[in-house]
Amino acid sequence: MTTETPDDVGAAPDAMQDAPAPACVMSFNASDPSGAGGLSGDVATIAAMGAHALPVVAAILMRDTAEVFDQHAIDTDQVDEQARRILEDVTISGFKVGFLGSAENASAVAEILSDYPDVPVVTYLPNLSWMEEDDQQSYLDAVRELILPASEVLVGSHKTLTDFLLPDWDAERPASARELAVAAAEHGAEYVLVTGVMLPTPKGGNQFMDNVLANAQGAVTGEKFELFEVSFVGAGDTLSSALASLLAVGTELQAAVGEALQFLDQSLDAGFRPGMGNVVPDRFFWALPPEEGEDGVVAGTEFDLDNPDQPLPPGGSRRVH
């Protein structure tokens, strides 16, 4: 049996080869079987932003959607070879650094980053309270000494960054974003993006939290979000990989932070609970069909996908290619 094919089918591969490739973002992170964070979260977010992920496995997490039970670091030589092989083949536009599993892996990743000094690096520091104290300390020391000097932006929650950058902080007031940025700058990171800064609750009002980009001179930009009543997993990886994707295509830092924070907020707002633990961000909230309320008004999205004059959802192809 033969099947006729249109004359233009043979031209498709050439057309595809001529099309510009999306921005390529390499992520060094742990494999997360819950799909919430780690490399799973990075790949989903980078794809949602319209870029192409180059995932390098640095560790394997043993976790569910509620908590991390254990982790196994990948052999350092294997981490290095994963990255080096693909970097010899693909033009890199941005780096995202997540959890690397061991101090030795942090050293290997730092050496790779040093070979690409002009490529923006976003580093995310998760809460590692589940690690054994000695392992955690040696790992954090390596990140502080080796990864921060290569990082343009360090991302983390207010508490995590305070414990990491100002471990002796004993003032009654919480450390400011600027004070955290000053400490980060001493180790080479120019900016910090501090999330979850709790704001005073007005009488009878709702609780809000601030998310602040700061450098040693002070706060640069930020967004205030109303506090969600549920717990999430994967938010930090979502924010940092979205920011890395935007910086990879040359978006100015302040604009990139604002857009990444908005993307995170809407991903959390559309989040879902796949198991019995925490809620997972929905990075493809903008691709879901719109829902109509009783009055026929479309709800749940700010994007009009049928409007050719409107920019695509965060990271749509017109933004990142």
C-alpha positions as CSV (number, residue, x, y, z in Angstrom):
1,M,0.0,0.0,0.0
2,T,1.3,3.4,-0.9
3,T,0.3,6.8,0.4
4,E,0.5,10.0,-1.6
5,T,2.2,12.9,0.2
6,P,1.8,16.6,-0.6
7,D,4.6,18.1,-2.6
8,D,5.5,20.5,0.2
9,V,6.1,17.8,2.9
10,G,9.7,17.3,1.8
11,A,10.4,21.0,2.4
12,A,9.3,21.0,6.0
13,P,12.7,19.7,7.4
14,D,14.6,22.5,5.6
15,A,12.1,25.1,6.9
16,M,12.5,23.7,10.4
17,Q,16.3,23.9,10.1
18,D,16.1,27.5,9.1
19,A,13.8,28.5,12.0
20,P,15.7,30.2,14.9
21,A,16.3,28.0,17.9
22,P,14.8,29.0,21.2
23,A,17.0,30.2,24.0
24,C,18.7,27.3,25.7
25,V,18.9,27.3,29.5
26,M,21.0,24.8,31.3
27,S,19.7,23.7,34.7
28,F,21.9,22.0,37.3
29,N,19.5,20.5,39.8
30,A,18.2,17.3,41.5
31,S,15.8,14.8,40.0
32,D,12.5,15.3,41.8
33,P,10.1,12.3,41.3
34,S,7.1,14.4,42.6
35,G,7.4,16.6,39.5
36,A,7.0,19.7,41.7
37,G,10.5,21.1,41.8
38,G,14.1,20.2,40.9
39,L,14.7,19.4,37.3
40,S,11.1,18.5,36.7
41,G,10.0,21.9,37.8
42,D,12.8,23.6,35.9
43,V,12.0,21.8,32.6
44,A,8.3,22.6,32.9
45,T,9.0,26.2,33.7
46,I,11.6,26.8,31.0
47,A,9.3,25.2,28.5
48,A,6.4,27.3,29.6
49,M,8.6,30.4,29.1
50,G,9.2,29.3,25.5
51,A,12.9,28.4,26.0
52,H,14.6,25.0,25.7
53,A,15.9,23.2,28.9
54,L,19.2,21.5,29.1
55,P,18.8,19.5,32.3
56,V,21.9,18.2,34.2
57,V,21.2,15.8,37.0
58,A,23.3,16.5,40.1
59,A,21.4,14.5,42.7
60,I,18.4,12.2,43.1
61,L,15.8,13.2,45.7
62,M,13.7,10.7,47.6
63,R,10.6,12.6,48.3
64,D,6.8,13.0,47.8
65,T,4.7,16.1,47.6
66,A,4.9,16.6,51.3
67,E,8.6,16.2,52.3
68,V,12.1,15.2,51.3
69,F,13.3,11.9,52.9
70,D,16.8,11.5,51.5
71,Q,19.0,12.3,48.5
72,H,21.9,10.7,46.6
73,A,24.4,12.9,44.9
74,I,25.5,11.9,41.4
75,D,29.2,11.2,40.9
76,T,31.0,14.5,40.2
77,D,32.6,13.3,37.0
78,Q,29.2,12.3,35.7
79,V,27.8,15.7,36.5
80,D,30.7,17.4,34.7
81,E,30.5,15.1,31.6
82,Q,26.7,15.6,31.3
83,A,27.2,19.4,31.1
84,R,30.4,19.4,29.0
85,R,29.1,17.1,26.3
86,I,26.0,19.2,25.6
87,L,27.9,22.6,26.0
88,E,30.3,21.5,23.2
89,D,27.2,21.1,21.0
90,V,24.6,23.7,22.0
91,T,24.9,27.5,22.4
92,I,24.0,28.3,25.9
93,S,22.1,31.5,26.8
94,G,21.5,31.1,30.6
95,F,22.3,28.9,33.6
96,K,20.0,28.0,36.5
97,V,21.7,26.4,39.6
98,G,19.5,24.5,42.0
99,F,20.4,21.8,44.5
100,L,23.6,20.1,43.6
101,G,23.8,17.3,46.1
102,S,27.3,17.7,47.5
103,A,30.1,20.1,48.0
104,E,32.1,18.3,45.3
105,N,29.4,18.8,42.8
106,A,29.2,22.5,43.7
107,S,32.9,22.7,42.9
108,A,32.5,21.0,39.5
109,V,29.6,23.2,38.6
110,A,31.5,26.3,39.6
111,E,34.3,25.3,37.3
112,I,31.9,25.0,34.4
113,L,30.3,28.3,35.1
114,S,33.7,30.0,35.2
115,D,34.2,29.0,31.5
116,Y,31.1,31.0,30.5
117,P,31.5,34.4,32.4
118,D,29.2,36.3,30.0
119,V,26.2,33.9,30.5
120,P,23.8,35.0,33.2
121,V,23.5,32.6,36.2
122,V,20.5,32.4,38.6
123,T,21.1,30.4,41.7
124,Y,18.2,29.1,43.9
125,L,18.9,28.0,47.5
126,P,16.1,25.8,48.8
127,N,15.4,25.0,52.4
128,L,17.8,22.1,53.3
129,S,16.8,21.5,56.9
130,W,16.2,17.8,56.0
131,M,19.9,17.2,55.4
132,E,22.3,16.0,58.1
133,E,23.9,18.9,59.8
134,D,27.5,18.2,58.7
135,D,26.5,17.5,55.1
136,Q,24.4,20.6,55.0
137,Q,27.1,22.8,56.4
138,S,29.8,21.6,54.0
139,Y,27.4,22.0,51.1
140,L,26.4,25.5,52.0
141,D,30.0,26.5,52.5
142,A,30.8,25.3,49.0
143,V,27.8,27.2,47.5
144,R,28.8,30.3,49.4
145,E,32.5,30.2,48.3
146,L,32.2,28.7,44.8
147,I,28.7,29.3,43.3
148,L,27.9,32.8,44.6
149,P,30.9,34.4,42.9
150,A,29.5,33.2,39.5
151,S,25.8,34.2,40.3
152,E,24.1,37.3,39.1
153,V,21.1,36.7,41.2
154,L,20.6,34.5,44.4
155,V,17.0,33.5,44.9
156,G,15.6,32.1,48.2
157,S,13.0,32.6,50.9
158,H,13.7,35.3,53.5
159,K,14.3,32.7,56.3
160,T,16.6,30.5,54.1
161,L,18.7,33.4,52.9
162,T,19.0,34.9,56.4
163,D,20.2,31.6,57.8
164,F,22.6,31.2,54.9
165,L,24.0,34.8,54.6
166,L,23.6,36.1,58.1
167,P,23.8,33.0,60.4
168,D,24.7,35.1,63.4
169,W,21.7,37.5,63.0
170,D,20.2,38.1,66.4
171,A,18.4,41.4,66.1
172,E,14.8,41.4,67.1
173,R,13.7,42.7,63.7
174,P,14.1,40.6,60.6
175,A,17.1,41.3,58.3
176,S,16.2,43.6,55.4
177,A,16.6,42.6,51.7
178,R,19.4,45.2,51.5
179,E,21.3,43.6,54.4
180,L,21.0,40.2,52.8
181,A,22.2,41.7,49.5
182,V,25.2,43.3,51.3
183,A,26.1,39.8,52.7
184,A,25.7,38.2,49.3
185,A,27.8,40.8,47.6
186,E,30.7,40.0,49.9
187,H,30.7,36.6,48.3
188,G,30.3,37.8,44.7
189,A,26.5,37.7,44.0
190,E,25.4,41.2,42.9
191,Y,21.6,40.7,43.6
192,V,19.3,38.8,45.9
193,L,15.7,38.0,45.1
194,V,14.2,37.5,48.6
195,T,10.8,35.9,48.7
196,G,8.2,35.5,51.5
197,V,9.0,38.7,53.4
198,M,6.0,38.9,55.8
199,L,4.4,42.4,55.9
200,P,2.5,43.8,58.9
201,T,-1.2,42.9,58.7
202,P,-3.5,45.8,58.8
203,K,-6.4,45.6,61.3
204,G,-9.1,43.6,59.7
205,G,-7.1,43.3,56.5
206,N,-5.5,40.4,54.6
207,Q,-1.9,39.2,55.1
208,F,0.5,40.1,52.4
209,M,4.1,39.1,51.7
210,D,6.8,41.0,49.8
211,N,9.2,39.7,47.2
212,V,12.2,42.0,46.8
213,L,15.1,42.3,44.4
214,A,17.9,44.1,46.1
215,N,21.6,44.9,45.8
216,A,24.0,46.4,48.3
217,Q,22.6,49.9,47.6
218,G,19.0,48.9,48.5
219,A,15.8,47.5,47.2
220,V,15.5,47.6,43.4
221,T,12.1,46.3,42.6
222,G,9.5,43.8,43.9
223,E,6.0,42.6,44.1
224,K,3.6,42.1,47.0
225,F,1.3,39.1,46.9
226,E,-1.6,38.1,49.1
227,L,-0.7,35.2,51.3
228,F,-2.1,31.9,50.0
229,E,-3.9,29.7,52.5
230,V,-2.3,26.5,51.2
231,S,1.3,25.2,51.2
232,F,3.2,24.9,47.9
233,V,6.2,22.8,46.8
234,G,8.3,23.9,43.8
235,A,7.7,27.6,44.0
236,G,11.3,28.6,44.3
237,D,12.4,26.5,41.4
238,T,9.6,27.9,39.3
239,L,10.6,31.5,40.1
240,S,14.3,31.0,39.6
241,S,14.1,29.1,36.3
242,A,11.5,31.6,34.9
243,L,14.0,34.4,35.8
244,A,16.9,32.5,34.2
245,S,14.8,32.0,31.0
246,L,14.0,35.7,30.8
247,L,17.6,36.8,31.4
248,A,18.8,34.3,28.8
249,V,17.2,36.3,26.1
250,G,18.5,39.6,27.3
251,T,15.5,40.9,29.3
252,E,16.5,43.7,31.6
253,L,16.8,42.5,35.2
254,Q,14.1,44.6,36.8
255,A,11.6,43.7,34.0
256,A,12.6,40.0,34.2
257,V,12.0,39.9,37.9
258,G,8.6,41.5,37.6
259,E,7.5,39.1,34.9
260,A,8.9,36.1,36.7
261,L,7.1,37.0,39.9
262,Q,3.8,37.5,38.0
263,F,4.4,34.1,36.3
264,L,4.9,32.5,39.7
265,D,1.9,34.1,41.2
266,Q,-0.4,32.9,38.5
267,S,1.2,29.4,38.5
268,L,0.4,29.2,42.2
269,D,-3.1,30.6,41.8
270,A,-3.7,27.8,39.3
271,G,-1.9,25.2,41.3
272,F,-3.2,21.6,41.9
273,R,-2.7,18.9,44.4
274,P,-1.6,15.7,42.7
275,G,-1.2,13.7,46.0
276,M,-1.8,14.0,49.7
277,G,0.9,16.6,50.3
278,N,1.4,20.2,49.1
279,V,0.1,22.0,46.1
280,V,2.2,22.0,42.9
281,P,2.4,25.1,40.7
282,D,0.7,24.9,37.3
283,R,3.3,26.4,34.9
284,F,0.9,26.0,32.0
285,F,-2.0,27.9,33.5
286,W,-2.1,30.1,30.4
287,A,-2.6,27.1,28.0
288,L,-5.7,25.9,29.7
289,P,-9.1,26.6,28.0
290,P,-10.8,29.6,29.6
291,E,-13.7,29.0,31.9
292,E,-16.9,31.0,31.7
293,G,-18.7,32.2,34.8
294,E,-22.5,32.3,35.2
295,D,-22.5,35.7,33.5
296,G,-20.6,34.4,30.6
297,V,-17.4,36.4,31.5
298,V,-14.2,34.4,31.0
299,A,-12.5,33.9,34.3
300,G,-9.1,32.5,35.5
301,T,-6.8,34.1,32.9
302,E,-5.5,37.5,31.9
303,F,-4.5,36.3,28.5
304,D,-6.5,36.4,25.3
305,L,-4.9,33.7,23.2
306,D,-7.1,34.6,20.2
307,N,-5.9,38.2,20.1
308,P,-2.9,38.4,17.6
309,D,-2.0,41.9,18.8
310,Q,-1.5,40.8,22.4
311,P,1.8,39.4,23.6
312,L,1.8,35.7,24.2
313,P,1.7,34.3,27.8
314,P,4.9,34.6,29.8
315,G,7.7,33.4,27.7
316,G,5.7,32.9,24.6
317,S,7.6,32.3,21.4
318,R,7.5,36.0,20.4
319,R,9.4,36.8,23.6
320,V,12.1,34.2,23.8
321,H,13.0,33.1,20.3
